[in-house]
């Protein structure tokens, strides 16, 4: 499954990030092959995953933002066995480890606000070894380059991506993908 994720990113590095269910149809109609669900709840996440899979796209759910599920090992097992996304996204190191132990594809989300969060993020990624890392905000090509060179883990730039220039700068800096909730960017 990891190879499929990377192959889809090579075909189209733009990831449709969905903030609420009103964007699902637009994401399914977009050329994006990968969809990130950034927020959901226990009542609709399963049907969203089924709908995305029915359209032959991959879906990764942000584990930390699913309302009604704990952020623990049992919740990850439930998601893997009952909801069956292609993988999860999380900021939590313990959930990265649990998901990896269950052979799930896991993307660790890392917010870089200052030098301390930069150093801590690189250290955490090198220690835990997620399948990919999403760096936020994604408008910092120099930081994207530093993560790419320091971790040897595929990097996704996300957050505050505004235009084609942001996309190109991040891809040139070493990002393998760009996640954005701006629908017009899904078509770039």
Secondary structure as a PSIPRED ss2 file (coil, helix, strand):
# PSIPRED VFORMAT (PSIPRED V4.0)

   1 X C   1.000  0.000  0.000
   2 X H   0.000  1.000  0.000
   3 X H   0.000  1.000  0.000
   4 X H   0.000  1.000  0.000
   5 X H   0.000  1.000  0.000
   6 X H   0.000  1.000  0.000
   7 X H   0.000  1.000  0.000
   8 X H   0.000  1.000  0.000
   9 X H   0.000  1.000  0.000
  10 X H   0.000  1.000  0.000
  11 X H   0.000  1.000  0.000
  12 X C   1.000  0.000  0.000
  13 X C   1.000  0.000  0.000
  14 X E   0.000  0.000  1.000
  15 X E   0.000  0.000  1.000
  16 X E   0.000  0.000  1.000
  17 X E   0.000  0.000  1.000
  18 X E   0.000  0.000  1.000
  19 X C   1.000  0.000  0.000
  20 X C   1.000  0.000  0.000
  21 X H   0.000  1.000  0.000
  22 X H   0.000  1.000  0.000
  23 X H   0.000  1.000  0.000
  24 X H   0.000  1.000  0.000
  25 X H   0.000  1.000  0.000
  26 X H   0.000  1.000  0.000
  27 X H   0.000  1.000  0.000
  28 X H   0.000  1.000  0.000
  29 X H   0.000  1.000  0.000
  30 X C   1.000  0.000  0.000
  31 X C   1.000  0.000  0.000
  32 X C   1.000  0.000  0.000
  33 X C   1.000  0.000  0.000
  34 X E   0.000  0.000  1.000
  35 X E   0.000  0.000  1.000
  36 X E   0.000  0.000  1.000
  37 X E   0.000  0.000  1.000
  38 X C   1.000  0.000  0.000
  39 X C   1.000  0.000  0.000
  40 X E   0.000  0.000  1.000
  41 X E   0.000  0.000  1.000
  42 X C   1.000  0.000  0.000
  43 X C   1.000  0.000  0.000
  44 X C   1.000  0.000  0.000
  45 X H   0.000  1.000  0.000
  46 X H   0.000  1.000  0.000
  47 X H   0.000  1.000  0.000
  48 X H   0.000  1.000  0.000
  49 X H   0.000  1.000  0.000
  50 X H   0.000  1.000  0.000
  51 X H   0.000  1.000  0.000
  52 X H   0.000  1.000  0.000
  53 X H   0.000  1.000  0.000
  54 X H   0.000  1.000  0.000
  55 X C   1.000  0.000  0.000
  56 X C   1.000  0.000  0.000
  57 X C   1.000  0.000  0.000
  58 X E   0.000  0.000  1.000
  59 X E   0.000  0.000  1.000
  60 X E   0.000  0.000  1.000
  61 X E   0.000  0.000  1.000
  62 X E   0.000  0.000  1.000
  63 X H   0.000  1.000  0.000
  64 X H   0.000  1.000  0.000
  65 X H   0.000  1.000  0.000
  66 X E   0.000  0.000  1.000
  67 X E   0.000  0.000  1.000
  68 X C   1.000  0.000  0.000
  69 X C   1.000  0.000  0.000
  70 X C   1.000  0.000  0.000
  71 X C   1.000  0.000  0.000
  72 X C   1.000  0.000  0.000
  73 X H   0.000  1.000  0.000
  74 X H   0.000  1.000  0.000
  75 X H   0.000  1.000  0.000
  76 X H   0.000  1.000  0.000
  77 X H   0.000  1.000  0.000
  78 X H   0.000  1.000  0.000
  79 X H   0.000  1.000  0.000
  80 X H   0.000  1.000  0.000
  81 X H   0.000  1.000  0.000
  82 X H   0.000  1.000  0.000
  83 X H   0.000  1.000  0.000
  84 X C   1.000  0.000  0.000
  85 X C   1.000  0.000  0.000
  86 X C   1.000  0.000  0.000
  87 X E   0.000  0.000  1.000
  88 X E   0.000  0.000  1.000
  89 X E   0.000  0.000  1.000
  90 X E   0.000  0.000  1.000
  91 X C   1.000  0.000  0.000
  92 X C   1.000  0.000  0.000
  93 X H   0.000  1.000  0.000
  94 X H   0.000  1.000  0.000
  95 X H   0.000  1.000  0.000
  96 X H   0.000  1.000  0.000
  97 X H   0.000  1.000  0.000
  98 X H   0.000  1.000  0.000
  99 X H   0.000  1.000  0.000
 100 X H   0.000  1.000  0.000
 101 X H   0.000  1.000  0.000
 102 X C   1.000  0.000  0.000
 103 X C   1.000  0.000  0.000
 104 X C   1.000  0.000  0.000
 105 X E   0.000  0.000  1.000
 106 X E   0.000  0.000  1.000
 107 X E   0.000  0.000  1.000
 108 X E   0.000  0.000  1.000
 109 X E   0.000  0.000  1.000
 110 X E   0.000  0.000  1.000
 111 X E   0.000  0.000  1.000
 112 X C   1.000  0.000  0.000
 113 X C   1.000  0.000  0.000
 114 X C   1.000  0.000  0.000
 115 X H   0.000  1.000  0.000
 116 X H   0.000  1.000  0.000
 117 X H   0.000  1.000  0.000
 118 X H   0.000  1.000  0.000
 119 X H   0.000  1.000  0.000
 120 X H   0.000  1.000  0.000
 121 X H   0.000  1.000  0.000
 122 X H   0.000  1.000  0.000
 123 X H   0.000  1.000  0.000
 124 X H   0.000  1.000  0.000
 125 X H   0.000  1.000  0.000
 126 X H   0.000  1.000  0.000
 127 X H   0.000  1.000  0.000
 128 X H   0.000  1.000  0.000
 129 X C   1.000  0.000  0.000
 130 X C   1.000  0.000  0.000
 131 X C   1.000  0.000  0.000
 132 X E   0.000  0.000  1.000
 133 X E   0.000  0.000  1.000
 134 X E   0.000  0.000  1.000
 135 X E   0.000  0.000  1.000
 136 X E   0.000  0.000  1.000
 137 X C   1.000  0.000  0.000
 138 X C   1.000  0.000  0.000
 139 X C   1.000  0.000  0.000
 140 X C   1.000  0.000  0.000
 141 X H   0.000  1.000  0.000
 142 X H   0.000  1.000  0.000
 143 X H   0.000  1.000  0.000
 144 X H   0.000  1.000  0.000
 145 X H   0.000  1.000  0.000
 146 X H   0.000  1.000  0.000
 147 X H   0.000  1.000  0.000
 148 X H   0.000  1.000  0.000
 149 X H   0.000  1.000  0.000
 150 X H   0.000  1.000  0.000
 151 X H   0.000  1.000  0.000
 152 X C   1.000  0.000  0.000
 153 X C   1.000  0.000  0.000
 154 X E   0.000  0.000  1.000
 155 X E   0.000  0.000  1.000
 156 X E   0.000  0.000  1.000
 157 X E   0.000  0.000  1.000
 158 X E   0.000  0.000  1.000
 159 X C   1.000  0.000  0.000
 160 X C   1.000  0.000  0.000
 161 X C   1.000  0.000  0.000
 162 X C   1.000  0.000  0.000
 163 X C   1.000  0.000  0.000
 164 X H   0.000  1.000  0.000
 165 X H   0.000  1.000  0.000
 166 X H   0.000  1.000  0.000
 167 X H   0.000  1.000  0.000
 168 X H   0.000  1.000  0.000
 169 X H   0.000  1.000  0.000
 170 X H   0.000  1.000  0.000
 171 X H   0.000  1.000  0.000
 172 X H   0.000  1.000  0.000
 173 X H   0.000  1.000  0.000
 174 X C   1.000  0.000  0.000
 175 X E   0.000  0.000  1.000
 176 X E   0.000  0.000  1.000
 177 X E   0.000  0.000  1.000
 178 X E   0.000  0.000  1.000
 179 X E   0.000  0.000  1.000
 180 X E   0.000  0.000  1.000
 181 X C   1.000  0.000  0.000
 182 X C   1.000  0.000  0.000
 183 X H   0.000  1.000  0.000
 184 X H   0.000  1.000  0.000
 185 X H   0.000  1.000  0.000
 186 X H   0.000  1.000  0.000
 187 X H   0.000  1.000  0.000
 188 X C   1.000  0.000  0.000
